[in-house]
Amino acid sequence: MKRKYLLAGFLFSIAQLYGCASIVSGQDQAVSVTAPNCPDAECELKNSDGTYYVKTPGTVTVGRDYDDLALTCRKEGHDPVVIHVKSSTKGMAFGNIILGGVIGAGVDMATGAAYDYPTEVISPLDCRSKAQIASAPKTGNYDQEALALVDTGHCDVPKFAGLDGVEEIYISNCSDGTVGVISCTGEGCLPANVSVRSESEG
């Protein structure tokens, strides 16, 4: 009888181990890609988990990973633009150390499920003609609100880049090589993504 209880306890422990191994929601996530100044651009997203393709504006499912997500957008007649979007550790992963146990946290970290990319990534690829750029508005309705999100000691004053649906997009280049993209609506301004821009590929 004692051996039966021990066996039952062991099997229950195994079930709990696998059932609670990873409680963070999934190893994949949806990422929306837009290029406000270059619609219908062909974009490639790549990390150590795989390579994914989407046309702007569009949404694609990518594997979560610790590594940067390299986004390359291109359109015929224009130099491609490459940016590297960093992942961030999901807050829930830390809760998983308590709720799922140390093994659960390890599984999440190992599979990439503990990491998140921004849900929206905005490419600075610009396919407008010189005439279109010259005639485009140079300021938006939320210049000051966007400026409030930028450390001007290290980054440029955000430039109005155009509209993405109802959102006004501002871009700021920083001295450390990062590119900040800010999205503004009547409800306020938020950083859309912060990335590192690579040299355009020839």
WOTA-V338904 format. One record per helix or strand. SS is the DSSP state (a for helix, b for strand). FROM is the first residue (numbers start at 1). LEN is the number of residues. If there is no record, write none. Layout:
ss,from,len
SS,FROM,LEN
SS,FROM,LEN
This chain:
ss,from,len
a,2,18
b,28,7
b,42,6
b,50,6
b,58,6
b,69,6
b,81,5
b,88,2
a,91,9
a,101,11
b,115,2
b,120,3
a,130,6
a,143,5
b,155,1
b,159,6
b,167,8
b,178,8
b,188,10
